[in-house]
Amino acid sequence: MRVRASQGRVAAAVEYREYVDGEPRGITMVPAAVAPAKSLVVPGVPDHGERSLRIVAPGDTDAIVSIRVLGQSGPFTPLDHDVVTVPAGTVLDLPIGEVLGDSAAAIALESDEAVTAAVRVVSSGKDELPDLAYTAATAPLPADPAVAVLSRDGSGMSSRLLLTAVGDMGGRATLTTVDLDGNVVDESTVNLSAGSTTEAELESGEGTAWAYTVVRAAAPGTVAAVREIRGSDDEGPLLDL
């Protein structure tokens, strides 16, 4: 899906509900992906759940796409999935859960034709309703202005940041967590080696479930980040990316 404004500026979001044989599989807001390009990164792929990489080739020519995983131990090429062909005007759905195992990661794509991509994640439990979320190809963080993300913990919920160094020289990010009254409750620095992904737990502070974490990359174009909120209720798992 592509949204274009002929005048002024607009913001668009897609609410996605999934059903299998009439049974709900979750609801989520699908994040906007970057415009089709020959090189892109899908950050924030968690270390759990059913994970599928979806690559779209919107042009008139088939796209030959090389795939790399930017994992917690560094980059690697997935066996049997290092190169795929996406027919023109179609979406390729590629399961990647077995490739990633229990490691959080980002997916780096290099293509001979412009493509864009997302990863679908389904979190499920035994005899419970599942939930799903999407993370999409996105640009690395700027150095300025910083980016703020909402986090939640307590009452069965937890939050973390999944950060990936997308450049050749590694990356560094500072995290400042502020409660809803504006008080700084935590500060930390995360150092990442080139092509690696790491996680940082986010805590809201004493007496509150919600907080904002300000993420600032030391240099522009070096770090990509996605916030995950995860938990459960009486009906099953809850997941948001």
Secondary structure, 3 states (H helix, E strand, C coil): CCCCCCCCCCCCCEEEEEEECCEEEEEEEECCCCCCEEEEEEEEECCCCEEEEEEEECCCCCEEEEEEEEECCEEECCCCCCEEEECCCEEEEEECHHHHCCCCEEEEEEEEEEEEEEEEEEECCCCCCCEEEEEECCCCCCCCCCEEEEEECECCEEEEEEEEECCCCCEEEEEEEEECCCCEEEEEEEEECCCCEEEEEECCCCCCCEEEEEEEECCCCCEEEEEEEEEEECCEEEEEC
